[in-house]
Amino acid sequence: MIKIVLTGPESTGKTTLANQLADYFDASKVPEFARYFIDDLNRPYAEPDLFEIAKGQLEWEEHQSLITSEVLICDTDLLTIKVWSEFKYGKCDPQILKWIDELKYDHYLLCGTDIEWDFDSQRENPNDRDVLYEIYKKELNLYKKPHTEIAGSEKLRFEKAVDTIHSILKK
């Protein structure tokens, strides 16, 4: 099984692309646990909630891994939680950092900011997407995570992602 992670700042087409890739490859998809977690809160989320979100994301990924044979598409991973935690709170839970070191993914698709920011009630940062994109790129390089930058129209993004995954499957 290969694990593909979609990553990048908010509103960069990750979920749309994850859905398209899961359909195309007839693959299992791990949704973004944070969206469901935050929807169920009766208050604004806080820094300690990020640990619970990380645990939930890992549980969902583990469950999907058990029922997947060839390709697993992850709509996010703990690197996203790290980037956001450090950006918003100036720190990240040490256990999340440990998990990041331990987890292995075959490839990351880093979604670019060249598509329009789209409001939804959980998105909170329309003005720093380019700054965050550079942070994601730096983190992927720091952790030596294999990645491909995905940009352009929805069609171009999909084609590049498909080509990338096909090349990984051929290895």
C-alpha positions in Angstrom: 0.0 0.0 0.0 1.2 3.5 -0.7 0.1 6.5 1.4 -0.4 9.8 -0.2 -0.9 13.0 1.9 -2.4 16.2 0.7 -1.0 19.2 2.5 -0.8 22.9 2.4 -2.6 26.0 3.7 -6.3 26.1 4.1 -8.5 26.6 1.0 -6.0 25.2 -1.5 -8.1 22.5 -2.9 -6.9 19.6 -0.8 -10.3 18.0 0.0 -11.5 18.4 -3.6 -8.3 16.8 -4.9 -8.4 14.0 -2.3 -11.9 13.1 -3.3 -11.0 13.1 -7.0 -7.9 10.9 -6.4 -9.8 8.5 -4.2 -12.4 8.1 -6.9 -9.8 7.8 -9.7 -7.7 5.2 -8.0 -10.7 3.5 -6.3 -8.8 4.2 -3.1 -9.7 4.7 0.5 -9.6 8.2 1.8 -8.9 9.5 5.3 -10.9 12.7 5.8 -9.6 15.6 7.9 -10.6 14.7 11.4 -10.3 18.3 12.6 -13.4 19.4 10.6 -15.6 16.8 12.4 -14.0 17.5 15.8 -14.5 21.3 15.6 -18.1 20.9 14.3 -18.9 18.9 17.4 -17.4 21.5 19.8 -19.7 23.9 21.6 -16.9 26.4 21.9 -14.0 27.7 19.9 -11.2 25.2 19.7 -8.1 25.8 21.8 -4.4 24.7 21.7 -5.0 21.6 23.8 -7.6 20.4 21.3 -4.9 20.0 18.7 -3.6 16.9 20.5 -7.1 15.4 20.5 -7.4 16.2 16.8 -4.0 14.6 16.1 -5.1 11.4 18.0 -8.3 11.3 16.0 -6.5 11.8 12.7 -4.2 8.9 13.5 -7.1 6.6 14.5 -9.0 7.3 11.3 -5.8 6.7 9.3 -5.2 3.4 11.1 -8.7 2.3 10.5 -8.6 3.1 6.8 -5.1 1.4 6.5 -6.7 -1.9 7.6 -9.2 -1.9 4.7 -7.0 -0.5 2.0 -4.9 -2.6 -0.4 -3.1 -0.4 -2.9 -3.6 3.4 -2.3 -4.5 5.4 0.7 -5.3 9.1 0.2 -4.9 11.2 3.4 -6.7 14.6 3.2 -4.1 15.8 5.8 -1.6 14.5 8.4 0.0 15.6 11.6 2.5 17.9 9.8 -0.5 20.2 9.1 -1.3 20.2 12.8 2.3 21.0 13.6 2.5 23.9 11.2 -0.8 25.4 12.4 0.0 24.9 16.1 3.4 26.6 15.7 1.9 29.4 13.5 -1.1 30.1 15.8 0.3 29.2 19.3 4.1 29.3 18.9 4.5 25.7 19.9 3.5 22.1 19.2 2.8 19.3 21.6 6.0 17.1 21.9 3.9 13.9 21.3 2.7 15.2 18.0 6.3 15.9 17.0 7.2 12.4 18.0 4.4 10.9 16.0 5.5 13.0 12.9 9.0 11.5 13.3 7.6 7.9 13.5 5.0 8.1 10.7 5.9 7.1 7.1 4.2 8.3 4.0 5.2 7.6 0.5 4.5 11.0 -0.9 3.1 14.5 -0.2 1.1 16.6 -2.6 1.7 20.3 -1.5 -1.3 22.3 -2.8 -0.5 25.8 -3.9 -2.3 29.1 -3.1 -3.0 30.0 -6.7 -6.7 29.3 -6.3 -9.1 31.7 -4.7 -9.6 31.5 -0.9 -13.1 30.2 -0.2 -14.8 31.1 3.1 -16.2 28.5 5.4 -16.8 28.8 9.1 -13.7 26.8 10.1 -11.2 28.7 7.9 -9.5 31.6 9.7 -6.5 32.8 7.7 -7.1 34.1 4.2 -4.2 36.6 4.3 -1.2 34.4 5.2 -1.6 31.5 2.8 1.6 32.3 0.9 3.6 32.6 4.1 2.1 29.3 5.3 2.8 27.7 2.0 6.5 28.5 2.4 6.4 27.1 6.0 4.9 23.8 4.6 7.6 23.6 2.0 10.3 24.2 4.6 8.9 21.6 6.9 8.6 19.0 4.1 12.3 19.6 3.3 13.3 19.6 6.9 11.7 16.3 7.5 13.0 15.0 4.1 9.4 14.2 3.0 9.1 13.4 -0.7 6.7 15.9 -2.2 5.4 17.4 -5.4 4.1 20.9 -5.6 0.6 21.0 -7.1 -0.7 24.2 -8.7 -2.8 25.5 -11.6 -6.4 24.8 -12.5 -8.3 22.0 -10.9 -7.8 19.9 -14.1 -4.0 20.5 -14.1 -3.8 19.8 -10.3 -5.6 16.5 -10.8 -3.5 15.5 -13.8 -0.2 16.2 -12.0 -1.3 14.4 -8.9 -2.4 11.3 -11.0 0.9 11.3 -12.9 2.8 11.5 -9.6 0.9 8.7 -8.0 1.2 6.5 -11.1 5.0 7.0 -11.1 5.1 5.9 -7.4 3.0 2.9 -8.1 5.4 1.8 -10.9 8.3 1.7 -8.4 
